[in-house]
Amino acid sequence: PAERSGRGTMFQRFKELLIQKYGIPKSEDTKFDSPSDLQLRPNERGEEKRVLWVFPSTTINLYWSESAEWLPRYESRRLPGWVIIEYTPTTKNPL
């Protein structure tokens, strides 16, 4: 789950703040790494989330990723994860 790291906690907090300011997002998706692809146990999966808000002049994407190797058992490896908030102006067709 997203809450298993400091990044996950930050992601949840940013999501709450963005919902308070901009309302319910247009879409949310979650993707998990396949344990068979990574040779992990079934409960040891990497996870990515994306939340999207769309407005007439901009879009806001909130991204979060956590590597399976971040689990406490792999603490010494510390492969990176991240939280990104991306504001992108929508392009308008020039006349």
TORLUMLUM-863712 format. One record per residue (C-alpha): residue in one letter; x, y, z. Coordinates in nm, 2 decimals, decimal comma. Each point is the difference from the previous one (the first is absolute). Layout:
% residues N
 aa      x      y      z
  A      X      Y      Z
...
This chain:
% residues 95
 aa      x      y      z
  P   0,00   0,00   0,00
  A   0,10   0,36  -0,05
  E   0,04   0,07   0,37
  R   0,30  -0,24   0,04
  S   0,26   0,28  -0,05
  G   0,05   0,37   0,06
  R  -0,06   0,05  -0,37
  G  -0,33  -0,17   0,03
  T  -0,10   0,22   0,29
  M   0,10   0,31  -0,20
  F  -0,20  -0,12  -0,30
  Q  -0,31  -0,05   0,21
  R   0,03   0,34   0,16
  F   0,06   0,18  -0,33
  K  -0,30  -0,19  -0,14
  E  -0,22   0,12   0,29
  L   0,12   0,36  -0,04
  L  -0,06   0,00  -0,38
  I  -0,35  -0,14   0,05
  Q  -0,07   0,27   0,26
  K   0,11   0,27  -0,25
  Y  -0,12  -0,14  -0,33
  G  -0,26  -0,27   0,08
  I  -0,03  -0,36  -0,11
  P   0,26  -0,11  -0,26
  K  -0,10  -0,10  -0,35
  S   0,18  -0,33   0,03
  E   0,22  -0,22   0,22
  D   0,19  -0,31  -0,08
  T   0,22  -0,24   0,18
  K   0,25  -0,24  -0,15
  F   0,19  -0,28   0,17
  D   0,32  -0,17  -0,11
  S  -0,06  -0,37  -0,08
  P   0,16  -0,21   0,27
  S   0,09  -0,27  -0,25
  D   0,18   0,25  -0,22
  L   0,21   0,12   0,29
  Q   0,04  -0,34   0,17
  L  -0,17   0,14   0,32
  R  -0,23  -0,16   0,24
  P  -0,37   0,08  -0,07
  N  -0,02   0,27   0,27
  E   0,32   0,17  -0,11
  R  -0,10   0,22  -0,30
  G   0,10   0,34  -0,12
  E  -0,29   0,24  -0,03
  E  -0,07   0,31  -0,21
  K  -0,29   0,24   0,03
  R  -0,12   0,29  -0,22
  V  -0,27   0,26   0,08
  L  -0,12   0,24  -0,27
  W  -0,19   0,33   0,02
  V  -0,10   0,17  -0,33
  F  -0,09   0,37  -0,04
  P  -0,05   0,23  -0,30
  S   0,34   0,15   0,03
  T   0,21  -0,27   0,17
  T   0,03  -0,36   0,11
  I   0,14  -0,12   0,33
  N   0,15  -0,34   0,04
  L   0,11  -0,14   0,33
  Y   0,23  -0,30  -0,03
  W   0,14  -0,24   0,26
  S   0,22  -0,30  -0,04
  E   0,14  -0,24   0,26
  S   0,24  -0,28  -0,09
  A  -0,06  -0,35   0,14
  E   0,36   0,01   0,12
  W  -0,09   0,28   0,24
  L  -0,18  -0,25   0,23
  P   0,17  -0,02   0,34
  R   0,16  -0,33  -0,09
  Y   0,19   0,18  -0,28
  E   0,08   0,32   0,20
  S   0,37  -0,02  -0,08
  R  -0,06   0,01  -0,38
  R  -0,22   0,32   0,00
  L  -0,10   0,01  -0,36
  P  -0,17   0,33  -0,07
  G  -0,36   0,09  -0,01
  W  -0,15   0,34  -0,06
  V  -0,29   0,25   0,04
  I  -0,05   0,25  -0,28
  I  -0,26   0,27  -0,04
  E  -0,01   0,12  -0,36
  Y  -0,19   0,31  -0,11
  T  -0,03   0,01  -0,38
  P  -0,17   0,29  -0,19
  T  -0,24  -0,13  -0,27
  T   0,11   0,10  -0,35
  K  -0,24   0,21  -0,21
  N   0,00  -0,01  -0,37
  P   0,14   0,32  -0,15
  L  -0,22   0,19  -0,25
